[in-house]
Amino acid sequence: MLQKAFVSLTKSLLSSSLNDRPPSARRATRHAHERYEYAYNVYAGSAQMQFIISVEPVHGTPTPGKFTLSLSLKVNKMSRSLAEPVTLKLSVDPRQLNFAVFLVPGKTSLPVGTLFSYRVWLRVGDFCHRLFGEDDLWIGKDPDFSSIADASFARLRRVLASHEVYEALVGRAKVQFIIRWHRVSEGVYDYSMEYECCGVGAVLFEDLRLKLECDPREVTFCIYTVPLKSLPVGASHRLRVWLKTFSGGQPSQITTQNIMPFTDSHVYQRVWKSDTLKIGARLDFDALGSKMTMGYMQGGPKTVATTISSSVKKRFGYTGVIGEEVNEPVEI
């Protein structure tokens, strides 16, 4: 039987009621843009987490009208958005709302006990309005990653001022996974990840936004690949990326002696996945069979230089000199 996670409510409003303020304070903040945050504590997957619902009036004041509601998940000193914001028309007091927030464990997951469905409903009297819900929340404290057969885990090698470098063997190829971040605003950072192998690489994702109450260098990840059946063997892989949040006390200082994937105790959240990573070393293309026909290079590469025509410059608002002759691509 599916069991709902225990939920304890701790409401926290960013802006206190205007009526509770002295007249001088009300005059000073009459035009301030306000939003209201409701925090709900949830314990699931042996992990303590907090769902934060933000209610923000479009016009900045708690008057009837349109409000934007957003949902984020906070674990220790890090929080991230979970779903797209929704817009509602409210005629009730946005500072006196009540929500139902709960988790339901998924049927199967690997590691076991890390997959949940979450739901957020707004309660108004006897009526409920569902706001947020997904069936793909992966989270847990110290999951048993060793239960994943044939998984290859990346190891954290370097932590620098603006990025971290992880190294892994993927299809017998030595691959670097590089996590980069840049500051968006106070305490808010955008994280991206790319891979590099023998001078060739690509960006895997660049849209992970985290709100931090710590040094961004304290944010670490669990990165691993799992080989898929493919021809040639070792050419196709699953890739999983989990965010690691220290679960309590003081985290160990990251040193060259402390670079294993699992040290201390952490809460893990899966933040990205791919089943289409194609990379490998010493791939046996002859294994494709006798019907395979291999191509061959005809001479060396050609360099093609292209100049921009005046019509294209006009179309895209080019501010340089207009009126030169149209030039076709030239092979060199």
SEKOL-708100 format. One record per residue (C-alpha): residue in one letter; x, y, z. Coordinates in nm, 2 decimals. Layout:
SEKOL-708100
(node 'A' (X Y Z))
...
This chain:
SEKOL-708100
(node 'M' (0.00 0.00 0.00))
(node 'L' (0.13 0.34 -0.09))
(node 'Q' (0.18 0.56 0.21))
(node 'K' (0.17 0.93 0.21))
(node 'A' (0.48 1.10 0.35))
(node 'F' (0.44 1.27 0.69))
(node 'V' (0.39 1.64 0.64))
(node 'S' (0.44 1.91 0.90))
(node 'L' (0.34 2.27 0.82))
(node 'T' (0.56 2.57 0.90))
(node 'K' (0.42 2.88 0.74))
(node 'S' (0.66 3.17 0.69))
(node 'L' (0.54 3.49 0.53))
(node 'L' (0.80 3.72 0.39))
(node 'S' (0.58 4.02 0.45))
(node 'S' (0.38 4.06 0.77))
(node 'S' (0.03 4.19 0.77))
(node 'L' (0.01 4.56 0.69))
(node 'N' (-0.23 4.61 0.98))
(node 'D' (0.04 4.49 1.23))
(node 'R' (0.28 4.76 1.13))
(node 'P' (0.30 5.11 1.29))
(node 'P' (0.17 5.39 1.07))
(node 'S' (0.52 5.52 0.99))
(node 'A' (0.62 5.17 0.86))
(node 'R' (0.30 5.14 0.66))
(node 'R' (0.37 5.47 0.49))
(node 'A' (0.73 5.38 0.42))
(node 'T' (0.65 5.05 0.25))
(node 'R' (0.32 5.14 0.09))
(node 'H' (0.46 5.08 -0.26))
(node 'A' (0.69 4.79 -0.18))
(node 'H' (0.64 4.48 -0.40))
(node 'E' (0.54 4.19 -0.17))
(node 'R' (0.53 3.82 -0.20))
(node 'Y' (0.43 3.56 0.05))
(node 'E' (0.60 3.22 0.12))
(node 'Y' (0.45 2.91 0.27))
(node 'A' (0.69 2.64 0.38))
(node 'Y' (0.59 2.28 0.43))
(node 'N' (0.83 2.03 0.59))
(node 'V' (0.82 1.67 0.45))
(node 'Y' (1.01 1.36 0.56))
(node 'A' (1.05 1.10 0.29))
(node 'G' (1.32 0.87 0.16))
(node 'S' (1.49 0.91 0.50))
(node 'A' (1.55 1.28 0.41))
(node 'Q' (1.42 1.60 0.55))
(node 'M' (1.31 1.85 0.29))
(node 'Q' (1.10 2.16 0.26))
(node 'F' (0.85 2.26 -0.01))
(node 'I' (0.81 2.64 -0.05))
(node 'I' (0.51 2.79 -0.22))
(node 'S' (0.56 3.15 -0.32))
(node 'V' (0.25 3.37 -0.38))
(node 'E' (0.33 3.69 -0.56))
(node 'P' (0.07 3.95 -0.66))
(node 'V' (0.11 4.08 -1.01))
(node 'H' (0.06 4.44 -0.89))
(node 'G' (0.27 4.39 -0.58))
(node 'T' (0.00 4.44 -0.32))
(node 'P' (-0.24 4.19 -0.15))
(node 'T' (-0.55 4.31 -0.33))
(node 'P' (-0.79 4.09 -0.53))
(node 'G' (-0.65 4.01 -0.88))
(node 'K' (-0.39 3.80 -1.05))
(node 'F' (-0.13 3.61 -0.85))
(node 'T' (0.17 3.41 -0.96))
(node 'L' (0.23 3.09 -0.76))
(node 'S' (0.56 2.90 -0.78))
(node 'L' (0.70 2.59 -0.61))
(node 'S' (1.06 2.52 -0.50))
(node 'L' (1.23 2.24 -0.30))
(node 'K' (1.48 2.32 -0.03))
(node 'V' (1.72 2.08 0.12))
(node 'N' (1.96 2.22 0.38))
(node 'K' (2.12 2.53 0.23))
(node 'M' (2.01 2.47 -0.14))
(node 'S' (1.68 2.52 -0.31))
(node 'R' (1.56 2.47 -0.67))
(node 'S' (1.24 2.52 -0.87))
(node 'L' (1.03 2.22 -0.93))
(node 'A' (0.76 2.32 -1.17))
(node 'E' (0.65 2.60 -1.40))
(node 'P' (0.47 2.89 -1.21))
(node 'V' (0.09 2.91 -1.24))
(node 'T' (-0.13 3.22 -1.24))
(node 'L' (-0.45 3.24 -1.05))
(node 'K' (-0.71 3.51 -0.98))
(node 'L' (-0.76 3.54 -0.61))
(node 'S' (-1.02 3.73 -0.42))
(node 'V' (-0.92 3.57 -0.09))
(node 'D' (-0.64 3.70 0.14))
(node 'P' (-0.31 3.57 -0.01))
(node 'R' (-0.16 3.59 0.35))
(node 'Q' (-0.41 3.34 0.49))
(node 'L' (-0.39 3.05 0.24))
(node 'N' (-0.39 2.68 0.32))
(node 'F' (-0.23 2.41 0.11))
(node 'A' (-0.21 2.03 0.10))
(node 'V' (0.14 1.91 0.02))
(node 'F' (0.22 1.54 0.01))
(node 'L' (0.45 1.28 -0.15))
(node 'V' (0.36 0.93 -0.27))
(node 'P' (0.64 0.67 -0.33))
(node 'G' (0.68 0.54 -0.68))
(node 'K' (0.62 0.17 -0.77))
(node 'T' (0.98 0.09 -0.87))
(node 'S' (1.31 0.28 -0.86))
(node 'L' (1.68 0.22 -0.87))
(node 'P' (1.83 0.31 -0.62))
(node 'V' (1.53 0.17 -0.42))
(node 'G' (1.32 0.42 -0.24))
(node 'T' (1.42 0.74 -0.43))
(node 'L' (1.13 0.79 -0.66))
(node 'F' (0.82 0.99 -0.56))
(node 'S' (0.52 1.17 -0.70))
(node 'Y' (0.44 1.50 -0.54))
(node 'R' (0.11 1.70 -0.53))
(node 'V' (0.03 2.05 -0.41))
(node 'W' (-0.34 2.15 -0.37))
(node 'L' (-0.48 2.49 -0.26))
(node 'R' (-0.76 2.46 0.00))
(node 'V' (-1.03 2.72 0.01))
(node 'G' (-1.31 2.62 0.25))
(node 'D' (-1.43 2.27 0.14))
(node 'F' (-1.29 2.31 -0.21))
(node 'C' (-0.95 2.22 -0.34))
(node 'H' (-0.76 2.33 -0.65))
(node 'R' (-0.46 2.13 -0.77))
(node 'L' (-0.16 2.35 -0.85))
(node 'F' (0.14 2.14 -0.90))
(node 'G' (0.21 1.77 -0.95))
(node 'E' (0.48 1.55 -1.11))
(node 'D' (0.56 1.18 -1.09))
(node 'D' (0.94 1.21 -1.14))
(node 'L' (1.09 1.35 -0.82))
(node 'W' (1.40 1.15 -0.73))
(node 'I' (1.54 1.22 -0.38))
(node 'G' (1.68 1.02 -0.09))
(node 'K' (1.94 1.02 0.18))
(node 'D' (2.24 0.81 0.10))
(node 'P' (2.08 0.59 -0.16))
(node 'D' (2.24 0.25 -0.24))
(node 'F' (2.40 0.34 -0.58))
(node 'S' (2.60 0.02 -0.56))
(node 'S' (2.28 -0.16 -0.65))
(node 'I' (2.30 -0.02 -1.00))
(node 'A' (2.47 -0.29 -1.21))
(node 'D' (2.76 -0.19 -1.43))
(node 'A' (2.75 0.18 -1.32))
(node 'S' (3.06 0.38 -1.37))
(node 'F' (3.09 0.67 -1.13))
(node 'A' (3.28 0.99 -1.20))
(node 'R' (3.52 1.11 -0.94))
(node 'L' (3.57 1.47 -0.83))
(node 'R' (3.92 1.58 -0.91))
(node 'R' (3.94 1.95 -0.89))
(node 'V' (3.73 2.23 -0.74))
(node 'L' (3.82 2.57 -0.88))
(node 'A' (3.68 2.93 -0.85))
(node 'S' (3.40 2.88 -1.11))
(node 'H' (3.39 2.51 -1.20))
(node 'E' (3.45 2.15 -1.08))
(node 'V' (3.61 1.88 -1.28))
(node 'Y' (3.50 1.51 -1.26))
(node 'E' (3.67 1.22 -1.43))
(node 'A' (3.51 0.90 -1.55))
(node 'L' (3.56 0.60 -1.78))
(node 'V' (3.28 0.58 -2.03))
(node 'G' (3.29 0.30 -2.29))
(node 'R' (3.67 0.27 -2.21))
(node 'A' (3.71 0.64 -2.29))
(node 'K' (3.85 0.87 -2.03))
(node 'V' (3.60 1.15 -2.01))
(node 'Q' (3.59 1.48 -1.81))
(node 'F' (3.26 1.61 -1.69))
(node 'I' (3.29 1.98 -1.61))
(node 'I' (3.03 2.16 -1.38))
(node 'R' (3.03 2.54 -1.42))
(node 'W' (2.84 2.81 -1.24))
(node 'H' (2.79 3.18 -1.27))
(node 'R' (2.62 3.42 -1.03))
(node 'V' (2.28 3.56 -1.14))
(node 'S' (2.19 3.76 -0.84))
(node 'E' (2.25 3.75 -0.46))
(node 'G' (2.26 3.39 -0.36))
(node 'V' (2.13 3.26 -0.70))
(node 'Y' (2.35 3.07 -0.95))
(node 'D' (2.30 2.90 -1.28))
(node 'Y' (2.48 2.57 -1.32))
(node 'S' (2.58 2.39 -1.64))
(node 'M' (2.75 2.07 -1.73))
(node 'E' (2.96 1.97 -2.03))
(node 'Y' (3.18 1.68 -2.12))
(node 'E' (3.52 1.67 -2.29))
(node 'C' (3.71 1.38 -2.44))
(node 'C' (4.04 1.41 -2.64))
(node 'G' (3.97 1.77 -2.73))
(node 'V' (3.61 1.72 -2.83))
(node 'G' (3.31 1.81 -2.60))
(node 'A' (2.96 1.94 -2.58))
(node 'V' (2.73 2.12 -2.33))
(node 'L' (2.49 1.87 -2.17))
(node 'F' (2.27 2.11 -1.98))
(node 'E' (2.29 2.48 -1.88))
(node 'D' (1.96 2.55 -1.71))
(node 'L' (2.00 2.43 -1.35))
(node 'R' (1.93 2.73 -1.13))
(node 'L' (2.01 2.70 -0.76))
(node 'K' (1.95 2.93 -0.47))
(node 'L' (2.23 2.89 -0.22))
(node 'E' (2.30 2.98 0.14))
(node 'C' (2.66 2.86 0.11))
(node 'D' (2.96 2.89 -0.11))
(node 'P' (2.89 2.75 -0.46))
(node 'R' (3.20 2.54 -0.44))
(node 'E' (3.03 2.34 -0.17))
(node 'V' (2.77 2.21 -0.42))
(node 'T' (2.88 1.87 -0.55))
(node 'F' (2.73 1.61 -0.78))
(node 'C' (2.71 1.23 -0.82))
(node 'I' (2.76 1.16 -1.19))
(node 'Y' (2.75 0.81 -1.33))
(node 'T' (2.69 0.62 -1.66))
(node 'V' (2.54 0.28 -1.73))
(node 'P' (2.62 0.10 -2.06))
(node 'L' (2.34 0.02 -2.30))
(node 'K' (2.32 -0.27 -2.55))
(node 'S' (2.47 -0.13 -2.87))
(node 'L' (2.67 -0.21 -3.18))
(node 'P' (2.96 -0.15 -3.16))
(node 'V' (2.97 -0.26 -2.80))
(node 'G' (3.04 0.02 -2.55))
(node 'A' (2.91 0.30 -2.77))
(node 'S' (2.58 0.40 -2.60))
(node 'H' (2.52 0.49 -2.24))
(node 'R' (2.27 0.62 -1.99))
(node 'L' (2.39 0.93 -1.80))
(node 'R' (2.26 1.04 -1.46))
(node 'V' (2.34 1.35 -1.26))
(node 'W' (2.24 1.38 -0.89))
(node 'L' (2.28 1.69 -0.68))
(node 'K' (2.44 1.63 -0.34))
(node 'T' (2.33 1.82 -0.03))
(node 'F' (2.51 1.77 0.30))
(node 'S' (2.26 1.62 0.54))
(node 'G' (2.38 1.78 0.87))
(node 'G' (2.67 1.91 1.08))
(node 'Q' (2.97 2.05 0.90))
(node 'P' (3.07 1.90 0.56))
(node 'S' (3.42 1.76 0.52))
(node 'Q' (3.66 1.99 0.35))
(node 'I' (3.72 1.88 -0.01))
(node 'T' (4.08 1.77 -0.06))
(node 'T' (4.27 1.53 -0.28))
(node 'Q' (4.22 1.27 -0.01))
(node 'N' (3.84 1.32 -0.01))
(node 'I' (3.73 1.29 -0.37))
(node 'M' (3.54 0.96 -0.36))
(node 'P' (3.17 0.97 -0.49))
(node 'F' (3.04 0.89 -0.14))
(node 'T' (3.18 1.06 0.17))
(node 'D' (2.99 1.19 0.47))
(node 'S' (2.61 1.17 0.46))
(node 'H' (2.41 1.35 0.19))
(node 'V' (2.07 1.39 0.05))
(node 'Y' (2.07 1.32 -0.32))
(node 'Q' (1.84 1.47 -0.58))
(node 'R' (1.84 1.37 -0.95))
(node 'V' (1.85 1.68 -1.16))
(node 'W' (1.93 1.56 -1.51))
(node 'K' (1.93 1.24 -1.72))
(node 'S' (2.01 1.13 -2.07))
(node 'D' (1.98 0.79 -2.24))
(node 'T' (2.16 0.90 -2.56))
(node 'L' (2.52 0.96 -2.47))
(node 'K' (2.72 0.81 -2.76))
(node 'I' (3.09 0.79 -2.69))
(node 'G' (3.36 0.52 -2.65))
(node 'A' (3.71 0.41 -2.71))
(node 'R' (3.85 0.14 -2.94))
(node 'L' (3.51 0.07 -3.09))
(node 'D' (3.49 -0.23 -3.32))
(node 'F' (3.29 -0.11 -3.62))
(node 'D' (3.37 -0.44 -3.80))
(node 'A' (3.13 -0.60 -3.56))
(node 'L' (2.84 -0.44 -3.76))
(node 'G' (2.88 -0.73 -4.01))
(node 'S' (2.99 -0.80 -4.36))
(node 'K' (2.71 -0.59 -4.51))
(node 'M' (2.85 -0.27 -4.36))
(node 'T' (3.04 -0.05 -4.61))
(node 'M' (3.29 0.19 -4.46))
(node 'G' (3.35 0.53 -4.62))
(node 'Y' (3.69 0.67 -4.69))
(node 'M' (3.82 1.03 -4.71))
(node 'Q' (3.87 1.18 -5.05))
(node 'G' (4.18 1.40 -5.01))
(node 'G' (4.21 1.65 -4.74))
(node 'P' (3.95 1.89 -4.59))
(node 'K' (3.85 2.20 -4.79))
(node 'T' (3.82 2.55 -4.63))
(node 'V' (3.51 2.74 -4.74))
(node 'A' (3.51 3.11 -4.67))
(node 'T' (3.17 3.29 -4.68))
(node 'T' (3.11 3.67 -4.69))
(node 'I' (2.77 3.83 -4.60))
(node 'S' (2.57 3.98 -4.89))
(node 'S' (2.42 4.33 -4.86))
(node 'S' (2.06 4.19 -4.87))
(node 'V' (2.14 3.96 -4.57))
(node 'K' (2.30 4.26 -4.38))
(node 'K' (1.99 4.47 -4.44))
(node 'R' (1.76 4.19 -4.33))
(node 'F' (1.94 4.14 -4.00))
(node 'G' (2.01 4.50 -3.93))
(node 'Y' (2.39 4.50 -4.00))
(node 'T' (2.53 4.85 -3.93))
(node 'G' (2.84 4.83 -4.15))
(node 'V' (2.88 4.95 -4.50))
(node 'I' (2.59 4.86 -4.72))
(node 'G' (2.61 4.84 -5.10))
(node 'E' (2.90 4.60 -5.17))
(node 'E' (2.85 4.33 -5.43))
(node 'V' (2.69 4.00 -5.34))
(node 'N' (2.97 3.75 -5.28))
(node 'E' (2.92 3.38 -5.32))
(node 'P' (3.10 3.12 -5.11))
(node 'V' (3.45 3.07 -5.22))
(node 'E' (3.64 2.74 -5.19))
(node 'I' (4.01 2.78 -5.10))
